[in-house]
Amino acid sequence: MEITLDKHSANQASIKITIKEEDYQPKVDAKLKDYAKKAAIKGFRPGKAPISMVKGMYGVSILVDEINTILSESLNSYLKEQTFRILGEPLPVEKEDNSIDWKTQKGFDFEYKIGFVESVDVALDKKTKAAKYSIKVDDKLINETIDNLKSQYGNSTNPEISEADDNIYGDLKAAEGDFSKTLSLPLSKISKKLSAKFIGLSKDAVVEFDAKEVKKDEWSEAFGLTDEEIEEAKAAFTFTVKNINRIEAAELNQEFFDKIFGPETVSSEEEFINKVKETLQSSYDRESKVFTEEELKKVLVDKAKLDLPDAFLKEWLIKANQGKVTEADVEKEYPIYAKQLTWSLISNQIAKDNSIQAEHVDVIEKTKEMVREQFASSGLGSQLEASMDMFVDNYLKGNEGQNYMNMMTSVQNEKVLAFVQEKIDLTEKEISIDEFKELLEK
């Protein structure tokens, strides 16, 4: 048997495998003899049929199976011996004349396309610079959060006359055409100039305004219009008031504290404010950690400059998904896939070079953290902890064990990123929530 590698470029190649008669015939003959011993053929006692008859009945299928086994084993063994990193799976090359005469042919030639990267090398030193972000929970954010909670848990009323920040329920109609929609309009989500037209109104009042008075985002965020409806919003409109809804803010008392954090968790306004700050900080610490890690991945991906075999990977993705995706689907999603693949290659290489490994105990602990976060607001408390092992076991066994593998990959990535942050030049950056939102939008 001969295997030859022909590199077409820095990341794509073809592998040709020539299988000769002496590579497969002894195994085929052995299987034919085994079949003959067990075959029950009409007119012959079990195991007494002539070998020539057994060969005529089963020879081709045995030959095909043996050739496929040899191909698979030899190709896998050959690829394991190579120094480059195989991506995807080898793709058989279909020849113009793809017919094989299994009855008379003695030698067989097969060809596969492969995609690979020669090496993954990321130098981790102080020349690599990145930022570690932390979101500062300031008084403004705390006050906004408390105001939102007071509003969320306040009492709903229906006053006779509208005021700023009310929700106006009514019918929106175009002055021309058939467009109309019944909706609830939050005055806090439209411009002060436009909201002034809705203040001091009572039921059945009619407001007239022009489409140009409404900002583009306000059509969807305040009026709740779809993209198609927004396209129709080109002229004058009327809004007929059917009801006025107002939320009276909840008072900062023990009943309110218990609703937010559970019975007797806090017992004063000062404790409540501190608890809000602590909760916000914990939440934003998680968000800033995730953001820092995603930004760090971008830095390492850019630094690695891996040259992926894009054409090969796109072809492989289409064939591997067996008709579930189109060429257009792959073209659209490929940039995201390529970044994820590049990061996976980098993470695995760093883990290998520095003996970083996700242990079973790490997987269990991370899964417990995930479960606690999911049930954080459920109030289950000790009941959850008592059943934690069951929750964790059920989750990790789910999806045919893939959940366990995904969690293990997640743990390894976290360990790799923690290791990377110790080795590079990492600058601490404290930012406000507004600055954080701006970074997310970039």
Secondary structure, 3 states (H helix, E strand, C coil): CEEEEEECCCCEEEEEEEECHHHHHHHHHHHHHHHHHHCCCCCCCCCCCCHHHHHHHHHHHHHHHHHHHHHHHHHHHHHHHCCCEEEEEEEECCCCCCCCCCCCCCCEEEEEEEEEECCCCCCCCCCCEEEEEEECCCHHHHHHHHHHHHHHCCEEECCCCCCCCCEEEEEEEECCCCCEEEEEEEHHHCCHHHHHHHCCCCCCCEEEEEHHHCCHHHHHHCCCCCHHHHHHCCCEEEEEEEEEEEEECCCCCHHHHHHHHCCCCCCCHHHHHHHHHHHHHHHHHHHHHHHHHHHHHHHHHHHHCCCCCHHHHHHHHHHHCCCCCCHHHHHHHHHHHHHHHHHHHHHHHHHHHCCCCCCHHHHHHHHHHHHHHHCCCCCCCHHHHHCHHHHHHHHHHCHHHHHHHHHHHHHHHHHHHHHHHHHCEEEEEEECHHHHHHHHHC
